Amino acid sequence: PRTPEIYDYYPDKPSVEPVNNLFLNPRFERELLFWEINGDTKLTKDFNTAGEYGIEIGSGGEITQEISSITQNIGYEMSFDIKTGLFGNAYIKVEYTNQFGHSLGVEPEIFKVSGFRGKNNVIRFTTVDDTRKIKISVLNEKKGRVYVDNFLLKASHDAVGNIE
């Protein structure tokens, strides 16, 4: 016999599509695997928004990840959690490269991020012709500490070069 409750059910809203995060080890739970670390930079439990660890970047420190599987002329959206000192600043640098990681001769995009503490900061950008990989770096060029965690990079349909 037919059970009307099952056949007549229709969801209230569409189901969420899974998100393909292009970062490897975006929450630093596998220590520093897949990240290039320069200067005064280390794992920390002092700022962890998604898991047990985050990254602490001291003055002059930098973390970088090269990301493949990037498509030219496509918009991307990157979100992350960050904590800076009251007057601290961090910089996010996006460099466009070919499949071998060589620069395309285009100036990198640099986004200034400031604020005491923030979750879900969003940067949007659109790749240029011949882009096959990107290098994303987080830099601390001032005194004080910058803490970051929980990176997410995904393709976006409406990317323009700005930060929220």
C-alpha angles and dihedrals in degrees: 000000000000118000106212095197091065100041097042096049117116121176120248093228137011118273117257116257116232114257120230105218108205094199119094115221092001094171097044092238090135091056110248097330113150093010126105109219124202130179125345099358132131146154114271141184090203092087116027118147099165112029135339102309142045133172127264115204118194128199109309092009125134141183122201137184127186110216124199130191090065121149125216120248093011126127120241133191123208123191128184143158119246141178123193133171119268092273097022126124134195127194127215113205122196116194122188117218141169124252091281094053094253118142118259091217092254119128111252117250113245123198121193114218122190136162137103098260133347140168125203098017107178131209121184126196140159122227121236131235115300094014112153100154137020133206115216118195133182113204135186109204097169137066116274132047133294121200124199136177145153105043121191125182120182139158112267132192098214106041120154126165103272144102130230 
